[in-house]
């Protein structure tokens, strides 16, 4: 199973006391899913982790991703421009399509428009829904 984690999800799965920490544990320990990233996603992760935590934490997390055999680095050959309300979010839908992901995990309401588009089909799930999926696959 391959998943894309929106940055808002990454930020809530890292704290050990978070109810969503099981999402990152499934990635690290059980290797239940592969994480699909692109260079623009990686750079956004770095920026937001540096802002919300600090650069040392950002470097540790990103180095772990970079070295993990469970990370797929996808190239973005085509940009679909599906989200017009926040064009920056398109990096996640593009990564989903180019990386042939199974799930795009986000709590961002900007992605709701994508749920109404019949083609291309993007399976958008919330953090709670992804926890349920992980629970049912382990």
PAZAPA-4460 file (N, C-alpha, C; in steps of 0.05 Angstrom, whole numbers, plus 32768, in hexadecimal, padded with zeros to 4 digits):
% residues 138
    n_x    n_y    n_z   ca_x   ca_y   ca_z    c_x    c_y    c_z   seq   type   mol
   8011   7FE9   8000   8000   8000   8000   8012   8019   8000     1      X     A
   800B   802C   7FF0   801A   8045   7FEE   8008   805D   7FF6     2      X     A
   8014   806F   8006   8005   8086   800F   8015   809F   800D     3      X     A
   8007   80B5   800A   8012   80D0   800B   8008   80DC   8025     4      X     A
   801A   80E8   8035   8011   80F6   804D   8014   8114   8048     5      X     A
   7FFD   8122   8049   7FFD   813F   8047   800D   8149   805F     6      X     A
   8018   8160   805D   8029   816B   8072   801A   816E   808C     7      X     A
   8000   8175   808B   7FF0   8177   80A4   7FEF   815C   80B2     8      X     A
   7FF0   8146   80A3   7FEF   812C   80AF   800B   8125   80BB     9      X     A
   8020   812B   80AC   803B   8126   80B7   803E   8134   80D2    10      X     A
   8035   814C   80D4   8038   815B   80ED   8029   814F   8105    11      X     A
   8013   8141   80FF   8004   8135   8115   800B   8118   811B    12      X     A
   801A   810B   8109   8021   80F0   810F   803C   80ED   811E    13      X     A
   804C   8101   811E   8067   80FF   812A   8067   8100   8149    14      X     A
   8057   8111   8156   8058   8110   8173   804F   80F5   817F    15      X     A
   805E   80EB   8191   8058   80D0   819C   803E   80CF   81AB    16      X     A
   8035   80E6   81B5   801B   80E7   81C4   8003   80EB   81B2    17      X     A
   8008   80EF   8199   7FF2   80F4   8186   7FE2   80DA   8182    18      X     A
   7FC8   80DC   8180   7FB8   80C5   8179   7FBE   80BA   815D    19      X     A
   7FCB   80CA   814D   7FD2   80C3   8131   7FEE   80B8   812E    20      X     A
   7FFC   80B6   8144   8018   80AD   8143   801A   8090   8138    21      X     A
   8004   8081   813A   8004   8066   812F   8008   8066   8111    22      X     A
   8002   807C   8103   8006   807E   80E6   8024   807C   80E0    23      X     A
   8034   808B   80EF   8051   808B   80E9   805D   8071   80F4    24      X     A
   8052   8066   810A   805B   804D   8114   8057   8036   80FF    25      X     A
   8040   8037   80F2   803A   8022   80DE   804E   8025   80C7    26      X     A
   8057   803D   80C1   806B   8041   80AC   8086   8037   80B6    27      X     A
   808E   803E   80CE   80A9   8038   80D9   80AB   801A   80E1    28      X     A
   8099   8011   80F0   809C   7FF6   80FC   8090   7FE0   80EC    29      X     A
   8078   7FE3   80E3   806A   7FCD   80D6   806E   7FCD   80B8    30      X     A
   8077   7FE4   80AE   807A   7FE7   8091   8061   7FE0   8082    31      X     A
   804A   7FE9   808D   8030   7FE2   8082   802C   7FF1   8067    32      X     A
   8037   8009   8065   8034   8019   804D   804E   8026   8045    33      X     A
   8050   802D   802C   8066   803C   8022   805E   8059   8020    34      X     A
   8070   806B   8026   806B   8087   8024   8075   8092   8009    35      X     A
   8064   809E   7FFA   806B   80AA   7FE1   8070   80C8   7FE5    36      X     A
   8088   80D1   7FDD   808E   80ED   7FDE   809A   80F7   7FC4    37      X     A
   8099   8110   7FC0   80A7   811D   7FA9   80B9   8133   7FB5    38      X     A
   80CA   813E   7FA5   80DC   8153   7FAF   80CC   816A   7FBA    39      X     A
   80B7   8174   7FAD   80A7   818A   7FB9   809B   8183   7FD4    40      X     A
   8092   816A   7FD7   8087   8162   7FF1   809D   8161   8006    41      X     A
   80B3   8155   7FFF   80CA   8154   8011   80D2   8170   801B    42      X     A
   80D2   8183   8009   80DA   819F   8010   80C5   81AB   8022    43      X     A
   80AB   81A6   801D   8096   81B0   802F   8098   81A3   804A    44      X     A
   809D   8189   804C   80A1   817C   8065   80B8   818A   8075    45      X     A
   80CE   818F   8067   80E5   819C   8074   80DE   81B8   807E    46      X     A
   80D0   81C7   806E   80C9   81E2   8076   80B6   81E2   808E    47      X     A
   80A2   81D2   808E   808E   81D2   80A3   8099   81C5   80BD    48      X     A
   80A9   81B0   80BA   80B5   81A4   80D2   80C8   81B8   80E0    49      X     A
   80D7   81C7   80CF   80E9   81DB   80DA   80DA   81F1   80E9    50      X     A
   80C3   81F9   80DE   80B2   820E   80EA   80A5   8204   8104    51      X     A
   8098   81EC   8102   8088   81E2   8118   8099   81D6   812E    52      X     A
   80B0   81CA   8128   80C1   81BE   813C   80DB   81CE   813B    53      X     A
   80EF   81C4   812E   8108   81D2   8129   8117   81C4   8113    54      X     A
   812D   81D0   810A   813B   81C4   80F3   8148   81AA   80FA    55      X     A
   8150   81A6   8113   815C   818C   811B   8148   8176   8119    56      X     A
   812F   817A   8122   811A   8166   8120   8114   8161   8103    57      X     A
   8112   8176   80F3   810D   8174   80D7   8122   8162   80C9    58      X     A
   813B   8167   80D0   8151   8157   80C4   814F   813A   80CC    59      X     A
   8148   8134   80E4   8146   8118   80ED   8130   810A   80DF    60      X     A
   8118   8116   80DD   8101   810A   80D0   8107   8106   80B3    61      X     A
   8111   811A   80A6   8116   8119   8089   812C   8105   8082    62      X     A
   8140   8104   8093   8155   80F0   808F   814A   80D3   8091    63      X     A
   8138   80CF   80A4   812C   80B5   80A8   811B   80AE   808F    64      X     A
   810D   80C1   8084   80FE   80BC   806C   8111   80B6   8054    65      X     A
   8126   80C6   8052   8138   80C4   803C   8146   80A8   803C    66      X     A
   814B   809D   8053   8159   8084   8056   8146   806C   8057    67      X     A
   812D   8070   805A   811A   805A   805D   8115   804C   8042    68      X     A
   8116   8031   8043   810F   8022   802B   80F1   8023   8025    69      X     A
   80E2   802E   8038   80C5   8030   8035   80BB   804A   8029    70      X     A
   80CE   805A   801F   80C7   8074   8012   80CB   8071   7FF4    71      X     A
   80B7   8079   7FE6   80B9   8079   7FC9   80BA   8097   7FC0    72      X     A
   80CF   809E   7FB2   80D2   80B9   7FA8   80C7   80B8   7F8B    73      X     A
   80B2   80C7   7F88   80A4   80C8   7F6D   80AC   80E1   7F5F    74      X     A
   80AE   80DF   7F45   80B2   80F6   7F34   8097   8100   7F2B    75      X     A
   8094   811A   7F29   807B   8126   7F20   807F   812D   7F02    76      X     A
   8074   811D   7EF1   8076   8121   7ED5   8060   8133   7ECA    77      X     A
   8049   8133   7ED8   8032   8142   7ECF   8025   814F   7EE7    78      X     A
   801C   8168   7EE3   800F   8177   7EF8   7FF1   817A   7EF0    79      X     A
   7FE0   8170   7F01   7FC3   816F   7EFB   7FB5   8189   7F02    80      X     A
   7FBE   8198   7F16   7FB2   81B1   7F1F   7F94   81AD   7F26    81      X     A
   7F8F   8199   7F37   7F74   8193   7F3F   7F69   81A5   7F55    82      X     A
   7F7A   81B0   7F65   7F72   81C1   7F7C   7F77   81DE   7F75    83      X     A
   7F63   81EE   7F73   7F67   820A   7F6C   7F67   821C   7F84    84      X     A
   7F5B   8214   7F9A   7F59   8225   7FB2   7F74   8227   7FC0    85      X     A
   7F86   8214   7FBD   7FA1   8215   7FC8   7FB3   8205   7FB5    86      X     A
   7FBD   8213   7FA1   7FCC   8205   7F8C   7FE4   81F6   7F97    87      X     A
   7FEE   81FE   7FAE   8005   81F0   7FBA   7FFE   81D3   7FC2    88      X     A
   7FE5   81CE   7FC7   7FDC   81B3   7FCE   7FDE   819F   7FB7    89      X     A
   7FE0   81A9   7F9F   7FE1   8198   7F88   7FF9   8186   7F87    90      X     A
   800E   818D   7F96   8026   817C   7F97   801F   8161   7FA2    91      X     A
   800B   815F   7FB4   8003   8146   7FC0   7FF2   8135   7FAC    92      X     A
   7FDF   8142   7F9E   7FCF   8133   7F8B   7FE1   812A   7F74    93      X     A
   7FF3   813A   7F6B   8006   8133   7F56   8017   811B   7F5E    94      X     A
   8021   811C   7F77   8031   8106   7F81   8021   80EC   7F83    95      X     A
   8007   80EF   7F8B   7FF6   80D8   7F8C   7FF3   80CA   7F71    96      X     A
   7FEE   80DA   7F5D   7FEA   80D0   7F42   8004   80C6   7F36    97      X     A
   801A   80D4   7F38   8033   80CC   7F2D   8040   80B5   7F3C    98      X     A
   803B   80B4   7F56   8047   809F   7F66   8035   8086   7F69    99      X     A
   801D   8087   7F5C   800A   8071   7F5C   8003   8069   7F79   100      X     A
   7FFD   807C   7F89   7FF6   8078   7FA5   7FDA   806C   7FA8   101      X     A
   7FD5   8061   7FBF   7FBB   8056   7FC5   7FAA   8069   7FD6   102      X     A
   7FB8   807A   7FE6   7FAA   808C   7FF8   7FB9   80A7   7FF9   103      X     A
   7FA9   80BD   7FFA   7FB4   80D7   8000   7FA7   80DE   801B   104      X     A
   7FB8   80E0   802F   7FAE   80E4   804A   7FB0   8102   8051   105      X     A
   7F99   810E   8057   7F99   812B   805D   7F80   8131   806E   106      X     A
   7F83   8146   807E   7F6C   8151   808C   7F66   816D   8081   107      X     A
   7F72   8174   806B   7F6F   818F   805F   7F56   818F   804D   108      X     A
   7F44   81A2   8053   7F2B   81A4   8044   7F2F   81AD   8027   109      X     A
   7F46   81B8   8020   7F4B   81C0   8004   7F49   81A8   7FF2   110      X     A
   7F4E   8190   7FFD   7F4E   8178   7FEC   7F31   816D   7FE7   111      X     A
   7F1D   8179   7FF4   7F02   816F   7FF0   7EF9   8171   7FD3   112      X     A
   7F03   8185   7FC5   7EFB   8189   7FA9   7F04   8171   7F98   113      X     A
   7F1A   8165   7F9F   7F24   814E   7F90   7F12   8136   7F93   114      X     A
   7F04   8134   7FA9   7EF1   811E   7FAD   7ED9   811F   7F99   115      X     A
   7ED4   8136   7F8E   7EBE   813A   7F7B   7EC6   8135   7F5E   116      X     A
   7EE0   8132   7F5A   7EEA   812F   7F3E   7EEB   8111   7F38   117      X     A
   7EDF   8109   7F22   7EDE   80ED   7F1B   7EF8   80E3   7F0F   118      X     A
   7F06   80F4   7F00   7F1F   80EC   7EF5   7F33   8103   7EF7   119      X     A
   7F4A   80FE   7F00   7F55   80E4   7F0A   7F4A   80DE   7F26   120      X     A
   7F48   80C5   7F2C   7F3E   80BC   7F46   7F54   80BD   7F5B   121      X     A
   7F4F   80CC   7F70   7F62   80CE   7F86   7F54   80C6   7FA0   122      X     A
   7F5F   80B3   7FAD   7F53   80A9   7FC6   7F5D   80B9   7FDE   123      X     A
   7F4E   80CD   7FE5   7F55   80DF   7FFB   7F47   80D5   8015   124      X     A
   7F58   80D1   802A   7F4E   80C8   8044   7F58   80DA   805A   125      X     A
   7F4A   80DC   806F   7F52   80EC   8086   7F65   80DB   8097   126      X     A
   7F72   80E7   80AA   7F84   80D9   80BD   7F74   80C3   80CC   127      X     A
   7F5C   80C9   80D4   7F4C   80B5   80E2   7F45   809D   80D0   128      X     A
   7F3E   80A3   80B7   7F38   808E   80A4   7F51   807D   809E   129      X     A
   7F68   808A   809C   7F81   807B   8097   7F88   8069   80AE   130      X     A
   7F83   8073   80C7   7F88   8062   80DE   7F77   8049   80DD   131      X     A
   7F5E   804B   80D5   7F4C   8034   80D2   7F57   8021   80BD   132      X     A
   7F60   802C   80A6   7F6B   801B   8091   7F83   800C   809B   133      X     A
   7F94   801A   80A9   7FAC   800D   80B5   7FA5   7FF7   80C8   134      X     A
   7F91   7FFD   80D9   7F88   7FEA   80ED   7F7E   7FD0   80DF   135      X     A
   7F70   7FD4   80C9   7F65   7FBD   80BB   7F79   7FAE   80A9   136      X     A
   7F90   7FB9   80A5   7FA4   7FAC   8094   7FBA   7F9E   80A4   137      X     A
   7FBB   7FA4   80BE   7FD0   7F98   80CF   7FC7   7F7F   80DD   138      X     A
***
